Amino acid sequence: MGLVAVSLDKFAIHVKDVEQSMAYYKRIPGAKLIMHQPGHIAIFQLGKNELNLVRLDVMPPFHLEFEVEEVDQLYTDFQAQSFPTDGPPEDKPWGERTFYSKDPDGNLMEFSRSRPPLLIS
């Protein structure tokens, strides 16, 4: 089993209306919109971290995102350890490769590969 570096650098809030939430969060000083797919996701850069507003009807209404360069290797490592996952890695339309796990309390954890920087002018 190899060692894969994992970094917690994103926080995702599950929202009912991406655009309504985006209008709220963009008013935070220093919040910079870096990606938006209408009706699905908006990503803000806030300091060194990202805040993702994602249209998901999943409880709890947030999830933590761990960035991993080798997402497939981490998934394989987790499988070897019988670490709980919600299925194999998938490619997302916004460029991430990702898989999920739930902690013992049902909190959702996302492990994803870095995507190329997307900037909105």
N, C-alpha and C positions, 0 to 999 in steps of 0.2 A: 504494500500500500504506500503510495507516494504522499508527500506533504503538499497540500494545496493551500495557498494563502487566501484567506477570506477577510473582507473588509466591510464593516457596516457603514454605509455612506448615503443611504437613501431611506426616506420614510414615505410610505404611500398611504393616503387617506382615501377610503372608498366613498364616493360621492354619488348622489342621485342625478345631478345635473352638472356636467363638467364646466360648461360655459359660465353658469351662475357662480360656481365655486372659484373659477379662474378670475372672475371679476373681483371677487373678495380678496383673494390672495395676492393679486398683482398690486394691491394698494399697500402691501407691506414694504417699508423702505428697504431697498437693496434687492428685492425680489426681481429676478430677470427670467422672463419666459424663454425657455430654450427649445421647447418642442410642444406641438399641439396637433392632435388628431381630433377634429370636432366630434363631439358625442362620445369619445372614448377615453382620451387621456390628455393631460396637460402637465408639463414638467417645468418646474421653476428651479433655478439655481439660487440658493440662499447661503451665502458665505461659501464654505467648503463642501456643503452637502446639497442634495437635491430633495425637493418635495414633489412627489408625484400625486396628482389628483386623478384617480382612476374610477371610471364608472363600473362598479362591481356591486352586486347584491349578495355580498358574502359577509357573514359575521365572524369575528368582530369587525368593526368598520375601519380597520387599518391593517397594514402588514409591514413587517420589517424587510428590507432588501439588503442582502449581502452580496457584494460584488466579488466575483471569482473569475480569474483569467481562464481557468481550465474547468468549465462547468461540467463537461462530460466526465472528466476524471474524478471530480468531486462526487458526482452521482454514483460512479462505479465504486468509489471508496465507501460511500454511505451504504450502498447495497451490500458490500462485503462485511460491513459492521451491523447489518440489520437495522440501520438507522431509518426511521419512518420517512417515507416520501409519498407524494400524491401522484406519482407517475414519472416517466422519463422526461428529460429535457425537451423543450419545444422551442422553435423559432417564432418570435413575435413579429408582427408587422412593422414595429418601430425599430427593429434591428437587434433586439436582445435575444439571447438563447437562455432559457430559464427553466427551473423546476421548483416545486414547492414542497414544504414539509409543515407539519403542525406540531407545536410543542405539546407537552402533556396537558396543558390547559386549553388547547384548541386554538392558540394564537398562530396565525399564518406567517411563515417565514419563506421568503423567496430568495433563491440563489441564482444569480444571473451573470452572464458574461458581459463585459463592457461593450458598449456600442460606440461607434464613432461619434464624436461630438456633433450635435445638431443645433445650429443656432438659427433663431428667427430674427429677422431684421425688423 
